[in-house]
Amino acid sequence: MSKIQAVILAGGQGSRLRPYTTVLPKPLLPVADLPIAEIIVRQFRYYGLKHIAISTGHLAELIEAYFGDGRRWGVRIDYVREVHPMGTAGALKLVEGLADDFLVMNGDILTDINFHSLFSVHRKKGACATITVTERVVKTDFGVIRTQTDGCLAEYIEKPVQRMWVSTGINVLRADALRHLKKNEPLGMPDLMLRIKRAGEKIYCHKTGRFWLDLGRREDLEAAQDVFTEHKQKFLLGS
C-alpha cells in the first residue's frame, strides 16, 4: 500500500474571509474557475505526489464531497477530521501511513513552487524538517522614533522599509519529526519547529523566489484572480 506523500491542511475557519467562508470552507473558494485546493491537488499530481491526505474541520463535509477519493484527478485522497481545532501541526498526528518524508501545506496557497526540487533539497540537507521561506518587504507608513535610555531622540526614520524572510506554509517533514507531538495536542507549526530545534535536530530553511500568495485575506484572494487567469499554465503544469 502506498504511503501518504502530502498533507493539505484544510481545517481552519477562514475568519478573515467572512462572509465567504460562512458557506464555503476556505480551500474551496474559487481562484478564477477552480477552488484553490484543486489547484494544489493538480500540482501534487504533476510532481508525482499521488497519495494525499486532507485534514478537515470547518465545513468538512463539503471538502470531502468535492474531492471524494481523488480518482477524478488521478490521485488517492484520504481524510482526517479535526473534532476540535488542532492547529497547523497538531492535525498531523491524526494522519496514519505517512511516507518517510512528506509535504505539508496550507490549503489556501497559490504558488508555482517546484515540489520535486523541494523534496530533493530537503533530503540533500539531511534535515528533520525543511521550511520553505520567501522574502517580503514590509513598509511602515509612519515615522519611526528610537529613543535613548534617557528618553531623548536617538533616531528618526521616516517610513522605513524592512526585508525579511517569511514562512510560506509549505514544509517537508520526516515522519519521525512527529514524535515531538502528543496525540490530540493542538499545536501550531511554529511551535513544532521550535520543539524540533530545541531537541537538537536540523531544520533547513529553503529560500525560494518562486511565486507565492497566501489567500487568507480578501485583498489577496482578489489579487490571485488576475494572476492565475493571466498565468494559468504556470500553475497548472501538464493540465
Backbone as JSON, one array per atom type, in Angstrom:
{
  "sequence": "MSKIQAVILAGGQGSRLRPYTTVLPKPLLPVADLPIAEIIVRQFRYYGLKHIAISTGHLAELIEAYFGDGRRWGVRIDYVREVHPMGTAGALKLVEGLADDFLVMNGDILTDINFHSLFSVHRKKGACATITVTERVVKTDFGVIRTQTDGCLAEYIEKPVQRMWVSTGINVLRADALRHLKKNEPLGMPDLMLRIKRAGEKIYCHKTGRFWLDLGRREDLEAAQDVFTEHKQKFLLGS",
  "N": [[0.85, -1.2, 0.0], [0.55, 2.22, -0.85], [2.24, 5.01, 0.67], [1.29, 8.02, 2.41], [2.11, 10.96, 0.82], [1.77, 13.68, 0.87], [0.2, 16.29, 2.72], [-2.66, 18.23, 3.01], [-3.63, 21.01, 4.74], [-6.7, 21.8, 5.81], [-8.51, 22.63, 7.71], [-9.17, 25.01, 8.96], [-11.19, 27.91, 9.96], [-11.21, 30.19, 8.43], [-11.64, 32.9, 9.19], [-10.92, 35.53, 8.52], [-11.89, 35.84, 6.03], [-14.6, 36.0, 6.06], [-17.76, 37.22, 4.85], [-17.61, 35.06, 3.06], [-16.59, 32.56, 3.86], [-18.5, 31.53, 5.51], [-20.22, 29.96, 4.16], [-18.68, 28.43, 2.47], [-15.81, 26.37, 2.84], [-12.52, 27.67, 3.28], [-10.49, 26.46, 1.53], [-12.04, 25.75, -0.67], [-12.76, 28.06, -1.9], [-13.05, 29.9, -4.9], [-10.46, 30.4, -7.32], [-10.36, 32.15, -10.05], [-11.68, 29.83, -12.15], [-11.4, 27.59, -10.56], [-11.35, 25.84, -7.42], [-9.06, 26.77, -4.83], [-7.81, 24.65, -3.47], [-8.08, 22.59, -5.31], [-6.34, 23.37, -7.31], [-3.95, 22.99, -5.95], [-4.03, 20.17, -5.56], [-3.88, 19.31, -8.22], [-1.34, 20.23, -8.85], [0.21, 18.65, -7.1], [-0.25, 16.12, -8.22], [1.04, 16.44, -10.7], [3.7, 16.61, -9.89], [4.12, 14.09, -8.99], [3.11, 13.39, -6.52], [0.96, 11.45, -5.4], [-0.57, 10.3, -3.44], [-2.52, 11.56, -1.1], [-3.38, 13.28, 1.89], [-6.09, 14.97, 3.38], [-6.67, 17.27, 5.86], [-9.48, 18.04, 7.6], [-12.02, 20.26, 8.94], [-13.75, 22.78, 9.65], [-16.75, 22.95, 7.94], [-16.32, 20.41, 6.84], [-17.61, 18.35, 5.45], [-18.23, 19.4, 2.96], [-15.77, 19.68, 1.65], [-14.96, 17.01, 1.56], [-17.0, 15.93, 0.03], [-16.57, 17.24, -2.39], [-13.96, 16.48, -3.29], [-13.92, 13.72, -2.95], [-12.65, 10.44, -3.41], [-10.48, 11.19, -4.83], [-10.02, 10.13, -7.31], [-10.89, 11.32, -9.65], [-8.93, 13.15, -10.27], [-6.74, 11.61, -10.68], [-5.41, 10.79, -8.4], [-5.01, 9.52, -5.02], [-7.02, 10.2, -2.29], [-7.16, 10.57, 1.15], [-8.81, 11.21, 4.3], [-8.64, 13.1, 7.34], [-10.42, 14.12, 10.16], [-10.76, 16.99, 12.09], [-12.0, 17.14, 15.23], [-12.02, 19.12, 17.08], [-10.37, 22.31, 16.8], [-7.04, 21.79, 15.76], [-4.75, 23.1, 15.13], [-1.92, 24.03, 12.98], [-0.02, 22.08, 13.09], [-0.81, 20.1, 14.92], [-2.82, 18.54, 13.74], [-1.48, 16.74, 12.17], [-0.81, 14.54, 13.65], [-2.99, 12.96, 13.54], [-2.93, 11.72, 11.15], [-2.39, 8.71, 9.5], [0.03, 6.38, 8.24], [2.08, 7.86, 6.94], [4.58, 8.84, 4.57], [8.19, 8.37, 4.65], [9.41, 10.85, 4.26], [7.46, 13.68, 4.0], [5.25, 16.1, 2.51], [3.75, 19.01, 3.84], [1.15, 21.31, 3.67], [-0.52, 24.41, 3.73], [-3.97, 24.85, 2.92], [-4.66, 27.06, 1.41], [-3.05, 28.37, -0.47], [-1.54, 29.92, -3.22], [0.8, 29.05, -5.5], [3.81, 28.51, -7.45], [5.77, 26.78, -6.82], [8.33, 24.34, -7.21], [7.76, 21.23, -6.32], [9.1, 18.84, -6.47], [11.81, 19.61, -6.57], [11.94, 20.76, -4.05], [11.67, 18.55, -2.29], [14.03, 17.25, -3.0], [16.01, 19.03, -2.11], [15.49, 19.01, 0.64], [16.14, 16.35, 1.33], [18.8, 16.23, 0.53], [19.98, 18.0, 2.31], [19.72, 16.63, 4.63], [17.8, 17.09, 6.58], [15.62, 17.22, 9.43], [13.35, 18.64, 9.24], [12.11, 20.86, 6.76], [11.64, 24.19, 6.07], [9.93, 26.16, 3.83], [10.77, 29.31, 2.71], [10.17, 32.74, 1.87], [11.08, 35.95, 0.54], [9.94, 39.01, 1.85], [8.91, 42.4, 1.65], [8.43, 44.81, 4.03], [6.75, 47.68, 4.71], [6.66, 50.5, 6.75], [4.26, 52.87, 7.39], [4.74, 55.2, 8.79], [6.61, 57.66, 10.63], [9.3, 56.39, 12.31], [10.39, 56.32, 15.61], [13.26, 56.13, 17.58], [14.51, 55.92, 20.79], [16.89, 57.13, 23.26], [18.17, 55.81, 26.4], [17.59, 57.78, 28.23], [15.33, 58.91, 27.28], [15.64, 60.76, 25.26], [15.89, 61.71, 21.78], [17.12, 59.25, 19.6], [17.1, 58.14, 16.99], [15.38, 59.06, 14.01], [13.39, 57.77, 11.77], [12.01, 57.96, 8.69], [9.24, 56.39, 7.43], [10.3, 53.59, 7.28], [11.7, 50.75, 5.51], [11.66, 47.28, 5.63], [13.3, 44.23, 4.94], [12.51, 40.85, 5.02], [12.58, 37.31, 5.77], [9.92, 35.11, 5.32], [7.7, 32.52, 6.46], [6.21, 30.24, 4.2], [4.18, 28.49, 4.66], [4.54, 26.02, 3.61], [5.97, 23.01, 4.02], [8.43, 20.42, 4.48], [8.61, 17.36, 6.13], [10.3, 14.89, 8.07], [8.89, 11.74, 8.86], [9.41, 10.86, 11.43], [9.64, 13.2, 12.83], [7.3, 13.77, 14.04], [7.26, 12.67, 16.51], [7.65, 14.57, 18.34], [5.25, 15.58, 18.89], [2.25, 15.31, 20.78], [-0.48, 13.04, 20.89], [-3.66, 14.23, 19.95], [-3.04, 16.79, 20.71], [-3.4, 20.18, 20.4], [-1.51, 22.2, 18.28], [0.59, 24.66, 16.84], [2.42, 25.01, 13.72], [4.79, 26.65, 13.95], [5.46, 26.24, 16.68], [5.95, 23.48, 16.73], [8.21, 23.34, 15.06], [10.05, 24.75, 16.62], [10.23, 23.04, 18.81], [11.44, 20.84, 17.61], [13.88, 21.97, 16.89], [14.9, 22.64, 19.44], [15.35, 20.12, 20.36], [17.67, 19.52, 19.19], [17.75, 18.8, 16.55], [18.06, 19.06, 12.96], [16.86, 21.79, 11.15], [16.11, 22.98, 8.07], [16.04, 25.97, 6.19], [14.57, 26.69, 3.32], [15.13, 28.89, 0.85], [13.11, 30.53, -1.44], [12.42, 31.95, -4.61], [10.17, 31.72, -6.04], [6.77, 32.22, -7.21], [4.39, 33.12, -4.74], [1.5, 33.25, -2.81], [-0.48, 33.86, -0.09], [-3.77, 33.19, 0.55], [-5.35, 34.19, 2.61], [-6.5, 36.62, 3.18], [-8.97, 39.01, 2.09], [-8.12, 40.86, 0.11], [-5.89, 39.57, -0.94], [-6.98, 37.25, -1.99], [-8.52, 38.39, -4.0], [-6.47, 39.51, -5.57], [-5.27, 37.23, -6.48], [-6.96, 36.27, -8.43], [-6.54, 37.64, -10.9], [-3.81, 37.09, -11.34], [-3.73, 34.29, -11.55], [-5.46, 33.84, -13.71], [-4.09, 35.1, -15.78], [-1.68, 33.72, -15.89], [-2.14, 30.96, -16.1], [-1.09, 28.48, -17.03], [1.32, 28.42, -15.79], [0.75, 27.67, -13.23], [-0.69, 25.34, -13.51], [0.77, 23.04, -14.55], [1.16, 20.78, -17.17], [-1.56, 20.37, -17.41]],
  "CA": [[0.0, 0.0, 0.0], [1.36, 3.44, -0.93], [2.19, 5.86, 1.85], [0.84, 9.4, 2.15], [3.25, 11.8, 0.46], [1.47, 15.11, 1.06], [-0.96, 16.6, 3.56], [-3.23, 19.57, 2.85], [-4.31, 21.46, 5.96], [-7.92, 22.47, 5.35], [-9.46, 22.59, 8.81], [-9.41, 26.33, 9.55], [-12.48, 28.55, 9.73], [-11.1, 31.29, 7.47], [-12.4, 34.02, 9.76], [-10.6, 36.8, 7.85], [-12.58, 35.88, 4.73], [-16.05, 36.06, 6.2], [-18.78, 36.16, 4.96], [-17.46, 33.98, 2.09], [-16.31, 31.26, 4.49], [-19.64, 31.01, 6.28], [-20.91, 28.97, 3.33], [-17.69, 27.59, 1.82], [-14.52, 26.33, 3.52], [-11.56, 28.48, 2.54], [-9.83, 25.77, 0.42], [-12.93, 25.63, -1.83], [-13.01, 29.36, -2.52], [-12.53, 29.81, -6.26], [-9.48, 31.28, -7.96], [-10.91, 32.04, -11.4], [-12.69, 28.78, -12.28], [-11.05, 26.41, -9.79], [-11.06, 26.03, -6.0], [-7.63, 26.82, -4.59], [-7.3, 23.33, -3.1], [-7.97, 21.76, -6.51], [-5.08, 23.76, -7.96], [-2.89, 22.31, -5.2], [-4.1, 18.75, -5.87], [-3.37, 19.13, -9.58], [0.12, 20.4, -8.79], [0.76, 17.46, -6.47], [-0.27, 15.03, -9.21], [2.07, 16.71, -11.7], [5.02, 16.32, -9.31], [4.19, 12.7, -8.58], [2.6, 13.2, -5.15], [-0.35, 10.92, -5.78], [-1.32, 9.85, -2.26], [-2.7, 12.82, -0.37], [-4.35, 13.34, 2.99], [-6.62, 16.3, 3.65], [-7.17, 17.45, 7.22], [-10.66, 18.9, 7.51], [-12.66, 20.68, 10.18], [-14.86, 23.65, 9.3], [-17.47, 22.54, 6.73], [-15.55, 19.28, 6.34], [-18.38, 17.52, 4.52], [-18.18, 19.99, 1.61], [-14.47, 19.33, 1.07], [-14.96, 15.57, 1.3], [-17.92, 15.68, -1.09], [-15.99, 17.77, -3.64], [-12.79, 15.74, -3.75], [-14.14, 12.28, -2.93], [-11.44, 9.63, -3.21], [-9.4, 11.77, -5.64], [-9.87, 9.42, -8.58], [-11.14, 12.26, -10.76], [-7.67, 13.85, -10.58], [-5.67, 10.64, -10.81], [-4.7, 10.65, -7.12], [-5.78, 8.92, -3.93], [-7.18, 11.15, -1.19], [-7.7, 10.13, 2.43], [-9.2, 12.35, 5.13], [-8.74, 13.07, 8.8], [-11.29, 15.23, 10.54], [-10.49, 17.59, 13.39], [-13.22, 17.33, 16.02], [-11.82, 20.48, 17.57], [-9.2, 22.85, 16.09], [-5.79, 21.15, 16.17], [-3.58, 23.89, 14.74], [-1.28, 23.65, 11.72], [0.83, 20.9, 13.29], [-1.5, 19.08, 15.7], [-3.62, 17.65, 12.89], [-0.62, 15.73, 11.55], [-0.78, 13.35, 14.5], [-4.16, 12.16, 13.19], [-2.7, 11.09, 9.84], [-1.68, 7.44, 9.57], [0.63, 5.9, 7.0], [2.87, 8.89, 6.28], [5.85, 8.45, 3.98], [9.35, 8.74, 5.46], [9.45, 12.31, 4.1], [6.18, 14.09, 3.42], [4.99, 17.52, 2.37], [2.54, 19.52, 4.49], [0.91, 22.61, 3.04], [-1.8, 25.04, 3.99], [-4.87, 24.67, 1.78], [-5.1, 28.35, 0.84], [-1.83, 28.96, -1.02], [-1.31, 29.89, -4.67], [2.24, 29.07, -5.7], [4.32, 27.69, -8.55], [6.97, 26.11, -6.3], [8.63, 23.01, -7.73], [7.76, 20.35, -5.16], [10.15, 17.83, -6.66], [13.07, 20.22, -6.14], [11.87, 20.96, -2.6], [12.0, 17.27, -1.66], [15.44, 16.96, -3.25], [16.79, 19.87, -1.2], [15.26, 18.5, 1.99], [16.91, 15.11, 1.54], [20.22, 16.54, 0.38], [20.43, 18.68, 3.53], [19.6, 15.71, 5.75], [17.05, 17.81, 7.6], [14.43, 16.63, 10.04], [12.26, 19.45, 8.67], [12.5, 21.96, 5.86], [10.65, 25.26, 5.97], [10.09, 26.99, 2.64], [10.64, 30.72, 3.07], [10.26, 33.69, 0.77], [11.39, 37.3, 1.03], [8.88, 40.01, 1.79], [9.27, 43.76, 2.02], [7.43, 45.37, 4.93], [6.92, 49.13, 4.8], [5.95, 51.17, 7.83], [3.76, 54.13, 6.85], [4.88, 56.24, 9.81], [7.97, 57.96, 11.05], [9.65, 55.54, 13.45], [11.25, 57.0, 16.58], [14.04, 55.33, 18.53], [14.97, 56.82, 21.85], [17.97, 56.73, 24.16], [17.66, 55.38, 27.71], [17.09, 58.93, 28.98], [14.14, 59.42, 26.62], [15.97, 61.68, 24.18], [15.87, 61.15, 20.43], [18.3, 58.56, 19.08], [16.95, 58.09, 15.54], [14.08, 59.39, 13.45], [13.43, 57.12, 10.46], [10.74, 58.2, 8.02], [8.67, 55.29, 6.64], [11.35, 52.6, 6.99], [11.38, 49.53, 4.78], [12.41, 46.13, 6.12], [13.23, 42.99, 4.18], [12.57, 39.71, 5.93], [12.16, 36.01, 5.25], [8.69, 34.67, 5.98], [7.28, 31.16, 6.17], [5.18, 30.15, 3.16], [3.17, 27.48, 4.99], [4.86, 24.82, 2.84], [7.06, 22.38, 4.76], [8.68, 18.98, 4.33], [8.98, 16.79, 7.42], [10.48, 13.45, 8.23], [7.78, 11.21, 9.65], [9.79, 10.74, 12.84], [9.54, 14.51, 13.48], [6.03, 13.84, 14.77], [7.41, 12.2, 17.89], [7.65, 15.77, 19.19], [3.84, 15.93, 19.07], [1.42, 14.39, 21.52], [-1.76, 12.78, 20.23], [-4.76, 15.13, 20.33], [-2.49, 18.04, 21.23], [-3.44, 21.3, 19.46], [-0.19, 22.84, 18.21], [0.9, 25.33, 15.58], [3.66, 24.6, 13.09], [5.97, 27.3, 14.54], [5.82, 25.59, 17.94], [6.55, 22.19, 16.42], [9.56, 23.58, 14.55], [10.9, 25.13, 17.75], [10.48, 21.82, 19.59], [12.43, 20.05, 16.85], [15.16, 22.67, 17.02], [15.39, 22.5, 20.83], [15.79, 18.72, 20.52], [18.97, 19.4, 18.55], [17.64, 18.28, 15.19], [18.33, 20.05, 11.91], [15.76, 22.37, 10.37], [16.67, 23.77, 6.97], [15.14, 27.0, 5.63], [14.77, 26.72, 1.87], [14.72, 30.19, 0.31], [12.6, 30.42, -2.8], [11.98, 33.17, -5.29], [9.01, 31.39, -6.86], [5.56, 32.95, -6.85], [3.69, 32.61, -3.56], [0.49, 34.16, -2.28], [-1.37, 33.31, 0.92], [-5.09, 33.74, 0.24], [-6.09, 34.31, 3.85], [-7.17, 37.92, 3.27], [-9.81, 39.28, 0.92], [-7.36, 41.54, -0.95], [-5.01, 38.6, -1.58], [-7.85, 36.4, -2.8], [-8.86, 39.16, -5.2], [-5.27, 39.64, -6.39], [-4.97, 35.92, -7.08], [-7.81, 36.03, -9.61], [-5.86, 38.14, -12.1], [-2.54, 36.39, -11.53], [-3.99, 32.93, -12.01], [-6.06, 33.89, -15.05], [-3.08, 35.52, -16.76], [-0.56, 32.79, -15.93], [-2.74, 29.69, -15.7], [-0.22, 27.35, -17.32], [2.41, 28.46, -14.81], [0.28, 27.0, -12.03], [-1.29, 24.04, -13.85], [1.69, 22.38, -15.47], [0.7, 19.49, -17.66], [-3.03, 20.26, -17.5]],
  "C": [[0.89, 1.25, 0.0], [1.19, 4.28, 0.33], [1.82, 7.29, 1.45], [2.05, 10.3, 1.96], [3.02, 13.28, 0.75], [0.21, 15.28, 1.88], [-1.38, 18.05, 3.28], [-4.0, 19.91, 4.12], [-5.51, 22.31, 5.57], [-8.96, 22.57, 6.45], [-9.84, 23.94, 9.39], [-10.75, 26.93, 9.17], [-12.41, 29.71, 8.74], [-11.82, 32.54, 7.93], [-12.12, 35.35, 9.07], [-11.32, 36.93, 6.51], [-14.1, 35.77, 4.87], [-16.58, 37.29, 5.47], [-18.6, 35.0, 3.99], [-17.37, 32.62, 2.77], [-17.4, 30.8, 5.45], [-20.38, 29.94, 5.49], [-19.95, 28.03, 2.59], [-16.43, 27.54, 2.68], [-13.49, 27.04, 2.65], [-10.88, 27.73, 1.39], [-10.71, 25.57, -0.81], [-13.28, 26.97, -2.46], [-12.36, 29.38, -3.9], [-11.45, 30.85, -6.58], [-9.76, 31.12, -9.45], [-11.94, 30.91, -11.4], [-12.4, 27.53, -11.46], [-10.9, 26.73, -8.31], [-9.55, 25.98, -5.77], [-7.07, 25.44, -4.25], [-7.22, 22.39, -4.31], [-6.7, 22.1, -7.28], [-3.92, 23.03, -7.28], [-2.86, 20.82, -5.54], [-3.55, 18.47, -7.27], [-1.85, 19.28, -9.62], [0.78, 19.18, -8.16], [0.82, 16.31, -7.48], [0.85, 15.22, -10.23], [3.45, 16.33, -11.18], [5.11, 14.91, -8.7], [3.75, 12.42, -7.16], [1.15, 12.74, -5.28], [-1.14, 10.3, -4.63], [-1.34, 11.0, -1.28], [-3.66, 12.61, 0.79], [-4.81, 14.79, 3.13], [-7.16, 16.32, 5.07], [-8.3, 18.46, 7.18], [-11.2, 19.23, 8.9], [-13.91, 21.47, 9.86], [-15.46, 23.24, 7.95], [-16.78, 21.36, 6.03], [-16.3, 18.5, 5.27], [-18.36, 18.08, 3.1], [-16.87, 19.64, 0.91], [-14.45, 17.86, 0.68], [-15.87, 15.23, 0.12], [-17.3, 16.13, -2.41], [-14.87, 16.88, -4.16], [-12.99, 14.23, -3.77], [-12.85, 11.52, -2.66], [-10.26, 10.11, -4.06], [-9.25, 11.17, -7.02], [-10.03, 10.34, -9.79], [-9.86, 12.98, -11.19], [-6.49, 12.9, -10.71], [-4.82, 10.51, -9.57], [-5.58, 9.87, -6.15], [-5.83, 9.93, -2.78], [-7.83, 10.46, 0.0], [-8.0, 11.38, 3.27], [-8.99, 12.05, 6.61], [-9.57, 14.29, 9.18], [-10.97, 15.69, 11.95], [-11.81, 17.83, 14.12], [-13.2, 18.7, 16.68], [-10.54, 20.99, 16.91], [-7.88, 22.31, 16.65], [-4.55, 21.98, 15.84], [-2.92, 23.32, 13.5], [-0.31, 22.48, 11.87], [0.07, 19.77, 13.98], [-2.26, 18.09, 14.86], [-2.78, 16.53, 12.29], [-0.59, 14.43, 12.35], [-1.97, 12.44, 14.21], [-3.95, 11.35, 11.92], [-1.89, 9.81, 10.01], [-1.08, 7.1, 8.21], [1.41, 6.95, 6.24], [4.16, 8.31, 5.7], [7.0, 8.92, 4.87], [9.61, 10.24, 5.42], [8.14, 12.72, 3.43], [6.06, 15.61, 3.43], [3.73, 17.88, 3.15], [2.38, 20.97, 4.07], [-0.45, 23.14, 3.43], [-2.66, 25.0, 2.73], [-5.35, 25.95, 1.14], [-3.93, 29.1, 0.21], [-1.82, 28.81, -2.54], [0.19, 30.06, -4.89], [2.6, 28.28, -6.94], [5.62, 27.01, -8.13], [7.1, 24.71, -6.9], [8.77, 22.05, -6.54], [8.82, 19.25, -5.26], [11.5, 18.37, -6.18], [13.1, 20.42, -4.63], [12.21, 19.67, -1.86], [13.48, 16.96, -1.82], [16.33, 17.75, -2.31], [16.69, 19.34, 0.22], [16.12, 17.27, 2.27], [18.41, 15.36, 1.45], [20.78, 17.17, 1.65], [20.36, 17.77, 4.75], [18.82, 16.31, 6.91], [15.92, 16.97, 8.17], [13.19, 17.35, 9.5], [12.85, 20.52, 7.78], [11.35, 22.93, 5.77], [10.93, 26.04, 4.7], [9.81, 28.43, 3.02], [10.8, 31.59, 1.83], [10.46, 35.09, 1.32], [10.2, 38.23, 0.84], [9.42, 41.35, 2.27], [8.12, 44.34, 2.85], [7.72, 46.85, 5.09], [6.07, 49.67, 5.94], [5.54, 52.56, 7.35], [3.81, 55.28, 7.86], [6.36, 56.54, 10.01], [8.27, 57.2, 12.33], [10.68, 56.26, 14.34], [11.97, 55.96, 17.44], [14.65, 56.29, 19.53], [16.16, 56.23, 22.6], [17.36, 56.34, 25.51], [17.11, 56.54, 28.51], [15.86, 59.56, 28.34], [14.4, 60.39, 25.49], [16.05, 60.95, 22.84], [17.2, 60.49, 20.08], [18.26, 58.54, 17.56], [15.52, 58.47, 15.16], [14.1, 58.87, 12.02], [12.06, 57.26, 9.81], [10.37, 57.02, 7.12], [9.72, 54.24, 6.28], [10.81, 51.38, 6.27], [12.28, 48.41, 5.31], [12.22, 44.95, 5.17], [13.38, 41.83, 5.15], [12.12, 38.44, 5.24], [10.96, 35.51, 6.04], [8.37, 33.23, 5.57], [6.15, 31.17, 5.14], [4.03, 29.22, 3.55], [3.33, 26.22, 4.18], [6.11, 24.21, 3.47], [7.21, 20.91, 4.36], [9.19, 18.47, 5.67], [9.36, 15.32, 7.26], [9.36, 12.93, 9.12], [8.14, 11.13, 11.13], [9.8, 12.08, 13.56], [8.29, 14.6, 14.35], [6.11, 13.23, 16.16], [7.45, 13.37, 18.87], [6.23, 16.3, 19.43], [3.14, 14.88, 19.92], [0.09, 14.2, 20.78], [-2.83, 13.69, 20.83], [-4.28, 16.44, 20.98], [-2.6, 19.14, 20.17], [-2.08, 22.01, 19.47], [-0.01, 23.47, 16.84], [2.23, 24.87, 15.02], [4.88, 25.34, 13.65], [6.42, 26.64, 15.84], [6.45, 24.22, 17.71], [7.98, 22.38, 15.94], [10.51, 23.95, 15.68], [11.2, 23.93, 18.64], [11.56, 20.97, 18.92], [13.81, 20.67, 17.0], [15.75, 22.49, 18.42], [15.88, 21.08, 21.11], [17.13, 18.47, 19.83], [18.93, 18.86, 17.14], [17.7, 19.42, 14.17], [17.04, 20.48, 11.22], [16.38, 23.28, 9.32], [15.61, 24.76, 6.46], [15.47, 27.17, 4.15], [14.23, 28.03, 1.31], [14.3, 30.04, -1.14], [12.2, 31.78, -3.34], [10.76, 32.91, -6.17], [7.79, 32.15, -6.36], [4.88, 32.28, -5.66], [2.72, 33.67, -3.07], [-0.42, 33.39, -1.32], [-2.73, 33.98, 0.73], [-5.97, 33.92, 1.47], [-6.83, 35.63, 4.02], [-7.92, 38.2, 1.98], [-9.01, 39.92, -0.22], [-6.41, 40.58, -1.67], [-5.8, 37.63, -2.44], [-8.23, 37.1, -4.1], [-7.66, 39.29, -6.13], [-4.96, 38.34, -7.12], [-5.78, 35.67, -8.34], [-7.1, 36.43, -10.89], [-4.59, 37.36, -12.39], [-2.77, 35.0, -12.11], [-4.54, 32.92, -13.43], [-5.01, 34.2, -16.11], [-1.98, 34.48, -16.94], [-1.01, 31.37, -15.59], [-1.8, 28.51, -15.91], [0.98, 27.29, -16.38], [2.04, 27.68, -13.55], [-0.26, 25.6, -12.29], [-0.45, 23.36, -14.91], [1.13, 21.03, -15.89], [-0.78, 19.33, -17.78], [-3.51, 20.7, -18.86]]
}
